[in-house]
Amino acid sequence: MAEMLTEKVVYGHLILPDRVRDGGLWIRGEQIVEVIAPDRVIPGVEVYDYRDQYILPGLIEVHGHMREPGLSDKEDYPHGTRAALAGGVTTIFDMPNTNPPTTTIARLREKEAIAAGRAYCDYAMFFGGARDNQAEIATLDPHEVVGVKFFMAGHETTPTTVTDLGDLYAGLQAMQGKGLVALFHAENQQLINRLSAEMRAAGRDDGRAYSQSRGPIVAEMAVAEAARLAAELDIPAYICHVSTRGELVTIAQMRRLGAAIYAEAVGYHLTFTEDNYESLGAWIKVSPPVREPIERENLWEAFAGEEVDTLASEHTPHTRADKERPMNEAASGMPGIQENLPMVVTQYRQRYPEKPLDDIIRHVALLGSTNIARIFGVEHRKGALVAGKDADFTVLDPNQSWTIREADLFSKCGWSAYAGRTTSCRITATFLRGERVYADGAIIGEPSGRLLRSQASSGFGPTD
């Protein structure tokens, strides 16, 4: 006898691909069956009523660091994916800079085994580019990962930086014909070396000195190099954590020339500036660094317009001990996957009070979910509230404030640079493949996350 699939209807302000409308999601099993009118009743099904709240497609964290293997004192799959659900994220793309890094097929298999049965949200993997792993990239099955990440500059957790343009060209060559996106941590290592040496010679060990040692020119030079190489080889380029007007200008120029190039904004660059070093110090040491206030204004203008393609939290947790050190010695990175959505929406509303809230929420959903699914080839399952796709969504109450407390966060690192801030909205529930897995501050159920394959494959991996 065929298994009976459970059915439910969830009502609310639905963020659809082309508009916002009041209605319901009719769900059967793990998928959306139909988007229905708000007054339509489906007999005999479970009902969730969020009619005064927004229902967004589940966010996709394109820039997640679950830190396994090798760095699990900072984060792990059980903690990081619970933080994701609480932040409205239903799928994480996990970065490859672990210990050892995910730069071989064998290590990719090991990482998949580590995540299996321990993740609370769905997940996919990025492969890592290295100076000498072109043969591994060439044999990589493109259905098994959602992209290849190249670190053009390093810090504590990136031992496989590719600083030589010839090596970078060879890594991109190995990707040709696979249909995969090349991601770039785009900073120029040679400039960092020179500028950092100048700061040390001057006896500088403060936040502003750190930002200046990785100043706008550091990012802008690297973006120009990465974009040009990727375009030459006809490979889509994804520029991680864009933080300066100069980077955006280069990206716009390459687009006009026909290149497929995408710009990512992250929550901490939209929130913090060099002025925040005085109170937060190394807690906001990130790479690329927080910028001068004018660059944050430039980024917000681009984010609210059409220059930025995606939104990420760039969840890069470290232990407190990693951060409670002098600036030059402190680890670079910060958590934020749980805080990102309400923080960004809150600031968006404050900066653009004349903009309808429907438009703000829809724009955030576009950048935080729909565009990511399209760029990385998982739109067959994720990224929109559409019949036939997974019933992944988060519920956002626009009228309920949230004061961020470290005690309420799920990340293993246990701290947040956003602590003490109050948002104008709050995530009240998250659904993963039709099941409510987070509600009112609590995780519901056991780990049910699955490995996601890219579009040309059969969908989910062996844990399906």
C-alpha positions in Angstrom: 0.0 0.0 0.0 1.3 3.4 -0.9 2.3 5.7 2.0 -0.2 8.4 2.8 1.4 11.8 2.6 0.5 14.3 5.2 -1.2 17.5 4.1 -1.3 21.0 5.5 -2.1 24.6 4.6 -0.1 27.5 5.8 -1.7 31.0 5.5 0.1 34.4 5.5 1.5 37.2 3.3 3.2 35.1 0.7 6.4 36.3 -0.9 5.9 34.9 -4.4 8.4 35.3 -7.3 6.5 38.1 -9.0 4.5 39.7 -6.2 3.3 39.6 -2.6 -0.2 38.3 -1.9 -2.3 37.0 0.9 -3.0 33.3 0.5 -2.1 29.8 1.6 0.5 27.2 0.7 -1.1 23.8 0.2 1.5 21.2 1.1 1.5 17.5 0.5 4.4 15.6 2.0 7.5 17.6 1.3 6.3 19.8 -1.6 4.1 22.7 -2.3 1.0 21.5 -4.2 -0.6 24.8 -4.9 -0.7 28.4 -3.9 -4.3 29.0 -2.8 -6.6 32.0 -2.1 -6.7 33.2 1.5 -10.4 32.2 1.9 -10.0 28.8 0.4 -10.3 25.9 2.9 -8.9 22.4 2.2 -10.9 19.9 4.3 -9.1 17.5 6.6 -5.6 19.1 6.6 -3.5 20.6 9.3 -3.7 24.4 9.3 -1.1 27.0 10.4 -2.4 30.6 10.4 0.2 33.4 10.0 -2.1 35.8 8.3 -0.5 38.9 9.9 3.0 37.7 9.1 5.2 37.3 6.0 6.1 33.8 4.6 9.4 33.9 2.6 11.0 31.1 0.7 13.6 29.5 3.0 16.9 31.4 2.8 19.9 29.8 1.3 23.1 30.6 3.1 25.6 30.7 0.2 28.5 31.5 2.5 28.3 29.1 5.5 31.2 27.8 7.4 30.2 24.7 9.5 33.9 24.3 10.4 34.0 20.5 10.1 36.3 18.6 9.8 39.1 19.9 12.0 37.7 23.2 13.4 34.8 21.9 15.4 35.7 23.9 18.5 34.4 26.9 16.5 31.3 25.4 15.0 29.8 22.1 13.9 26.9 20.8 11.9 24.4 20.3 14.7 24.9 23.8 16.2 25.4 25.7 12.9 22.4 24.2 11.2 20.2 24.9 14.2 21.3 28.5 14.1 20.4 28.4 10.4 16.8 27.3 11.0 16.4 30.0 13.7 17.7 32.5 11.2 15.2 31.5 8.5 17.8 29.5 6.5 16.7 26.1 5.2 19.8 25.3 3.1 23.5 25.9 3.7 26.2 25.9 1.1 29.3 24.8 3.2 32.6 26.4 2.4 35.7 24.3 1.8 38.3 25.9 4.1 38.3 23.3 6.8 41.2 21.2 8.2 42.0 19.5 6.0 40.5 21.6 3.3 38.0 20.1 0.8 40.3 20.1 -2.1 40.2 16.4 -3.1 37.4 14.0 -4.0 38.3 11.9 -1.0 38.0 14.8 1.4 34.7 15.7 -0.2 33.4 12.2 0.6 34.7 12.5 4.2 32.9 15.8 4.6 29.6 14.3 3.3 30.0 11.5 5.8 30.5 13.9 8.7 27.4 15.9 7.8 25.1 12.9 7.2 22.5 12.5 9.9 23.7 15.5 11.9 22.4 18.5 10.0 19.1 20.2 10.9 18.7 22.0 7.6 19.6 20.9 4.0 23.1 21.5 2.8 25.3 21.4 -0.3 29.1 21.5 -0.6 31.6 23.8 -2.3 34.9 22.3 -3.6 38.1 24.2 -2.8 40.6 25.4 -5.4 44.2 25.1 -4.5 47.6 25.9 -6.1 48.1 22.3 -7.2 44.7 20.5 -7.3 43.7 21.1 -11.0 43.6 17.3 -11.6 41.1 16.9 -8.8 38.9 19.7 -10.2 39.1 18.2 -13.6 37.7 14.9 -12.4 35.0 16.5 -10.2 31.4 15.5 -10.9 29.7 18.8 -11.2 26.5 17.4 -9.8 28.2 16.7 -6.5 29.0 20.3 -5.6 27.5 23.8 -6.2 30.7 25.5 -7.1 34.5 25.8 -6.7 35.9 28.4 -4.2 39.2 30.2 -4.8 40.8 32.1 -2.0 43.1 34.7 -3.6 44.3 35.8 -0.2 44.6 34.0 3.2 44.0 34.2 6.9 43.8 31.7 9.7 41.5 29.1 8.1 42.7 29.4 4.4 45.9 27.4 3.9 45.2 26.8 0.2 45.3 30.3 -1.1 45.9 30.8 -4.8 47.9 34.0 -5.1 49.6 33.3 -8.5 47.4 34.3 -11.5 48.9 31.4 -13.5 47.8 28.9 -10.9 44.4 30.6 -10.8 44.1 30.4 -14.5 44.9 26.7 -14.4 42.3 26.0 -11.8 39.7 27.8 -13.8 40.7 25.9 -16.9 40.1 22.6 -15.1 36.5 23.8 -14.5 35.7 24.4 -18.2 32.7 22.5 -19.5 31.4 21.6 -16.1 28.8 24.3 -15.7 30.0 25.2 -12.3 30.3 28.7 -10.8 33.8 29.9 -9.6 33.6 31.7 -6.3 36.3 34.2 -5.4 37.5 35.5 -2.1 39.0 38.4 -4.0 41.8 40.2 -2.2 45.3 40.8 -3.5 47.8 39.0 -1.2 50.8 41.0 -2.4 49.2 44.3 -1.5 48.2 42.9 1.9 51.7 41.8 2.6 53.1 45.3 1.7 50.4 47.3 3.5 50.5 45.0 6.6 54.3 45.4 6.8 53.9 49.2 6.7 51.4 49.1 9.6 53.7 46.9 11.7 56.6 49.2 11.0 54.5 52.1 12.2 53.7 50.2 15.4 50.0 50.0 14.5 47.9 47.2 15.9 44.4 48.6 15.9 41.2 48.0 14.0 41.6 50.9 11.6 45.1 49.7 10.8 43.8 46.3 10.0 41.2 47.7 7.6 43.8 49.9 6.0 46.1 47.0 5.5 43.3 45.3 3.4 41.9 48.6 2.0 39.6 49.1 -1.0 42.5 48.8 -3.5 43.3 45.3 -2.2 39.8 44.1 -3.1 39.4 46.1 -6.3 42.6 44.8 -7.8 41.7 41.2 -7.1 38.1 41.5 -8.4 39.5 42.9 -11.7 41.9 40.0 -12.0 39.4 37.3 -11.1 36.6 38.7 -13.3 38.8 39.0 -16.3 40.2 35.5 -16.0 36.8 33.9 -15.5 35.4 35.8 -18.5 38.3 34.7 -20.7 37.5 31.1 -19.9 33.7 31.6 -20.1 33.1 30.6 -16.5 30.5 32.3 -14.3 32.2 34.3 -11.6 30.8 34.9 -8.1 32.5 37.6 -6.1 32.1 37.0 -2.4 31.5 39.7 0.2 31.7 42.8 -2.1 32.4 45.8 0.1 33.5 48.8 -2.0 32.2 51.0 -4.8 35.3 50.1 -6.9 34.4 46.4 -6.9 30.9 47.2 -8.0 32.1 49.4 -10.8 34.4 46.6 -12.1 31.5 44.1 -11.9 29.2 46.4 -13.8 31.8 47.0 -16.5 32.3 43.2 -17.0 28.6 42.7 -17.2 28.4 45.3 -20.0 31.0 43.2 -21.8 28.8 40.1 -21.5 30.5 38.4 -18.6 28.4 36.3 -16.2 29.5 37.8 -12.9 27.6 38.0 -9.6 28.0 40.3 -6.5 27.4 39.1 -3.0 26.7 41.4 0.0 27.1 40.2 3.5 25.3 41.4 6.6 28.3 42.6 8.6 29.4 45.0 5.8 25.9 46.4 5.7 26.0 46.9 9.5 29.4 47.7 10.8 32.1 50.3 9.8 35.5 51.2 11.1 33.8 53.5 13.6 32.6 50.3 15.4 36.2 49.2 16.2 36.2 51.5 19.2 33.5 49.5 21.0 33.8 46.0 19.4 37.5 45.7 18.5 38.5 42.3 17.1 35.0 41.0 17.5 34.3 42.6 14.1 37.7 41.7 12.5 36.6 40.1 9.2 38.1 39.7 5.8 37.6 41.7 3.7 37.4 44.2 6.6 34.6 46.5 7.6 35.1 49.8 5.7 34.7 53.5 6.2 31.1 54.7 6.6 30.9 56.0 3.0 31.6 52.5 1.7 28.7 51.1 3.8 26.5 53.8 2.3 27.6 52.8 -1.2 26.9 49.2 -0.5 23.4 49.9 0.8 22.7 51.9 -2.3 23.8 49.0 -4.5 22.0 46.5 -2.3 18.7 48.4 -2.5 19.2 48.9 -6.3 20.1 46.2 -8.8 23.9 46.0 -8.5 24.0 43.3 -5.8 22.7 39.8 -6.7 22.8 37.9 -3.4 22.7 38.3 0.4 24.7 36.2 2.8 25.6 36.3 6.5 29.1 35.0 5.8 28.8 32.9 9.0 32.5 32.4 10.0 32.4 31.6 13.7 35.5 31.5 16.0 35.9 30.8 19.7 36.0 33.6 22.2 39.6 32.8 22.8 40.3 33.3 19.1 38.9 36.8 19.3 40.2 37.9 22.8 43.6 38.7 21.4 45.4 41.7 20.0 44.1 42.8 16.6 46.9 41.4 14.6 46.7 38.0 16.3 42.9 37.7 16.6 41.1 35.4 14.1 39.2 37.0 11.2 35.5 36.2 10.9 32.3 36.4 12.9 29.1 34.4 13.3 25.8 35.8 12.1 23.6 33.2 10.3 20.8 33.5 13.0 20.9 37.3 13.2 21.3 38.3 9.5 17.7 38.3 8.2 16.1 40.4 10.9 19.1 42.7 11.1 19.1 43.4 7.4 15.3 43.9 7.2 15.4 46.2 10.2 18.2 48.4 8.7 16.5 48.3 5.3 13.3 49.7 6.8 15.2 52.4 8.7 17.1 53.5 5.6 14.2 53.5 3.2 11.1 54.4 5.2 9.3 55.5 2.0 9.6 52.0 0.5 6.6 49.7 1.0 7.4 46.9 3.4 6.1 44.3 0.9 8.8 45.5 -1.6 11.6 45.3 1.1 10.7 41.8 2.2 10.4 40.6 -1.4 13.7 42.1 -2.4 15.5 40.5 0.6 13.9 37.1 -0.3 15.1 37.5 -3.9 18.7 38.1 -2.9 18.7 35.7 0.0 17.0 32.8 -1.7 15.7 33.0 -5.3 18.8 34.4 -6.9 21.1 32.0 -5.1 19.0 29.0 -6.2 19.2 30.2 -9.8 22.9 31.0 -9.8 24.0 27.7 -8.3 21.6 25.3 -10.0 19.3 24.2 -7.3 16.2 26.1 -8.4 14.5 22.7 -9.2 14.0 22.2 -5.5 14.7 25.5 -3.7 14.3 29.3 -3.8 10.7 30.1 -4.4 7.1 29.4 -3.1 6.0 27.6 -6.2 4.1 24.4 -6.8 6.4 21.4 -7.2 9.3 22.8 -5.1 10.2 21.9 -1.6 8.0 23.4 1.1 10.9 25.4 2.6 9.9 28.7 4.1 10.3 31.0 7.0 7.8 33.1 8.8 8.7 36.7 9.7 6.6 38.9 12.0 7.2 42.5 10.9 5.7 43.9 14.2 7.5 41.8 16.8 10.8 43.2 18.0 13.8 41.0 19.0 16.6 42.0 21.3 19.6 39.8 20.3 21.0 37.9 23.3 23.9 35.5 23.1 22.0 33.1 25.4 19.3 32.7 22.6 21.7 31.9 19.8 22.5 28.3 18.6 25.9 28.8 17.2 28.5 26.7 19.0 30.9 29.7 19.4 28.3 31.3 21.8 28.9 35.0 21.0 27.7 37.7 18.6 28.8 41.1 17.6 25.1 41.9 17.1 24.3 41.2 20.8 22.3 43.9 22.4 20.8 45.3 19.2 17.1 45.2 18.8 15.4 44.4 15.5 12.0 45.6 14.3 11.0 42.1 13.2 11.4 38.5 14.3 11.5 35.1 12.8 8.7 33.1 14.4 8.8 29.8 12.5 10.8 27.9 9.9 9.5 24.9 7.8 11.8 22.4 6.1 10.3 20.3 3.3 6.8 20.7 4.8 7.7 20.2 8.5 7.8 22.9 11.1 11.3 22.6 12.5 11.7 25.9 14.4 9.1 27.9 16.3 9.2 30.7 18.9 12.9 30.2 19.8 13.0 26.4 19.9 14.1 23.7 17.5 11.5 21.1 16.8 12.5 17.4 16.2 15.7 15.7 15.3 18.2 16.4 12.5 16.5 15.9 9.1 18.8 17.8 6.8 19.8 16.2 3.5 22.6 16.6 1.0 21.4 18.7 -2.0 22.7 18.0 -5.5 22.8 20.5 -8.3 20.1 20.7 -10.9 21.4 18.3 -13.6 21.4 15.4 -11.1 18.7 13.4 -9.4 18.1 15.9 -6.6 19.1 14.8 -3.1 22.1 12.6 -2.3 22.2 9.1 -0.8 20.5 10.3 2.4 17.3 11.0 0.6 
